[in-house]
Amino acid sequence: MARIMIVDDAVFMRIMLRSLVQECEYEIIAEAENGMEAVSLYKKYCPDVIIMDITMPEMDGIEATKAILSIDPKAKVVMCSALGQHHIVLDAIKAGAKDFIVKPFDADRVIATLQKVVCM
């Protein structure tokens, strides 16, 4: 069973993602509300996949992704953001994200992305 960490500053988004992830029978091992907390929790739990929002206080998702990948180059991050502009997607991929989900997201897309990234 894959172990997932959800990172989003919006509580309702974490709840929605948690529900979807649990439907896939993956285990939620941690949740963070900003990038700094995500980096700290990554060190503690080493999740198989991180679902990471981009726009957050203290440290955004792109900077958190870079920090996590500097700790573990094999970390798997899926960016999840309402900012679906082309340059944001490119920044996320350049930072090392394995995939990108645009909010509001489609449940089937989230599930398919998780299944793909878990198997990478």
C-alpha positions in Angstrom: 0.0 0.0 0.0 1.4 3.4 -1.0 1.9 6.0 1.7 0.8 9.5 0.8 1.4 12.9 2.2 -1.0 15.8 1.4 0.2 19.3 1.4 -2.3 22.2 1.0 -3.0 25.3 3.1 -6.8 24.9 2.6 -8.3 22.4 5.1 -11.2 21.6 2.7 -8.8 20.6 0.0 -6.9 18.3 2.3 -10.2 16.7 3.3 -11.3 16.2 -0.3 -7.9 14.8 -1.3 -7.8 12.6 1.8 -11.2 11.1 0.8 -10.1 10.4 -2.8 -6.8 8.9 -1.7 -8.4 6.6 0.8 -10.9 5.5 -1.8 -7.8 4.2 -3.7 -6.9 2.3 -0.5 -3.7 4.3 -0.1 -2.5 5.3 3.4 -2.4 9.0 4.4 0.7 9.2 6.6 0.9 12.9 7.0 -0.7 16.2 6.1 0.9 19.7 6.0 -0.5 23.2 5.6 2.7 24.8 4.1 5.9 23.9 2.4 8.1 24.2 5.4 6.0 21.8 7.3 6.0 19.5 4.3 9.8 19.4 4.2 9.9 18.6 7.9 7.3 15.9 7.7 9.0 14.4 4.6 12.1 13.9 6.7 10.1 12.2 9.4 7.8 9.9 7.3 9.4 9.5 3.8 6.1 9.1 2.0 5.9 7.3 -1.3 4.1 10.2 -3.0 3.4 13.8 -2.0 0.4 15.7 -3.4 1.5 19.3 -3.1 -0.3 22.6 -3.6 1.8 25.4 -5.2 0.5 28.6 -3.5 1.0 28.4 0.3 2.3 30.6 3.0 5.8 30.4 4.4 7.2 28.2 1.6 5.4 27.6 -1.7 5.1 24.1 -3.3 7.8 24.6 -5.9 10.4 25.6 -3.3 9.2 22.8 -1.0 9.6 20.3 -3.9 13.1 21.5 -4.6 14.0 21.2 -0.8 12.5 17.7 -0.6 14.3 16.5 -3.8 17.6 17.9 -2.4 17.0 15.5 0.6 15.8 12.6 -1.5 16.2 12.8 -5.3 13.8 9.9 -5.8 10.9 11.6 -4.0 7.7 11.7 -6.0 5.7 14.9 -6.0 2.4 15.6 -7.7 1.7 19.3 -7.9 -2.0 20.3 -7.3 -3.0 23.9 -7.9 -5.6 26.2 -9.3 -2.9 28.0 -11.1 -3.1 26.0 -14.3 -1.1 28.5 -16.5 1.5 27.0 -18.7 4.5 28.7 -17.0 3.4 27.4 -13.6 3.2 23.8 -14.9 6.6 24.2 -16.5 8.1 25.6 -13.2 6.6 22.6 -11.3 8.1 20.1 -13.7 11.4 21.9 -13.8 11.4 21.7 -10.0 11.0 17.9 -10.2 7.3 17.3 -10.0 6.3 14.0 -11.6 2.8 15.3 -12.7 0.4 18.2 -12.2 -3.3 18.2 -11.3 -5.3 21.4 -11.9 -8.0 22.5 -9.3 -10.9 22.1 -9.4 -9.7 18.6 -10.1 -11.5 15.6 -11.5 -11.6 12.6 -9.1 -10.7 10.2 -11.9 -7.7 12.3 -12.9 -6.4 12.4 -9.3 -6.8 8.6 -9.0 -5.1 7.9 -12.4 -2.3 10.3 -11.6 -1.7 8.6 -8.2 -1.7 5.2 -9.7 0.8 6.2 -12.4 3.2 8.0 -10.0 3.1 5.3 -7.4 4.3 2.8 -10.1 7.1 5.1 -11.3 
